[in-house]
Amino acid sequence: MSKIGIFVGTAGGTSMKIADALVEAFGIDEEDVINMEEDFDDVEDQMLQYDILFIGSSTWGQGDVHFSWVDPQLEIEDEEFDFSGKTVAFFGAGDCKKHGEHFCSALGKLHKTFTKAGAKAIGFIPKDGYEYEFSLAEMDGKLCGCAIDEHNEPEKTDERIALWIDSLKSELGQ
């Protein structure tokens, strides 16, 4: 059985809402949920021990990852860690109105980092029902993961998470 880890950078807890849903849906142990700000220490010792990584981040400023992801992201890129054979899925929060020009772009940046390091990305979802100006998370007409906006569209959150998890289960054969 594949070992699953969740790595999440969150400030207000919105991305953690998705992480909690993943824990419940996949039966993930709490010790395998890494809050990037509080629990993360090392790419090699923590991330590379998992076969499947659920990667979460809120989007900040000009489409940036949560600050707790900055150093690990640079480390993965600079030290050329090998994520071949790993499967990754991305999730996070953004604001489609206040920051519609960079809606959930952190997911796209993390996607680039992990796939360049050899990981296989899953969990793409249709962008239908989303309204934003631009997003680095949009690829080939889909979003590269579960993007939610609790500020403007909280009524859509639960359904978006549920559909994404169903998609993940299908792709992972569960």
Secondary structure, DSSP 8 states (H G I E B T S, - for coil): ---EEEEEE-SSSHHHHHHHHHHHHHT--GGGEEETTTT---HHHHGGG-SEEEEEE-EETTTEE-HHHHHHHHHHHHTT---TT-EEEEEEE--TTTTGGGTTHHHHHHHHHHHHTT-EEE--EE-TT---S--TTEETTEESEEEE-TTT-HHHHHHHHHHHHHHHHHHTT-
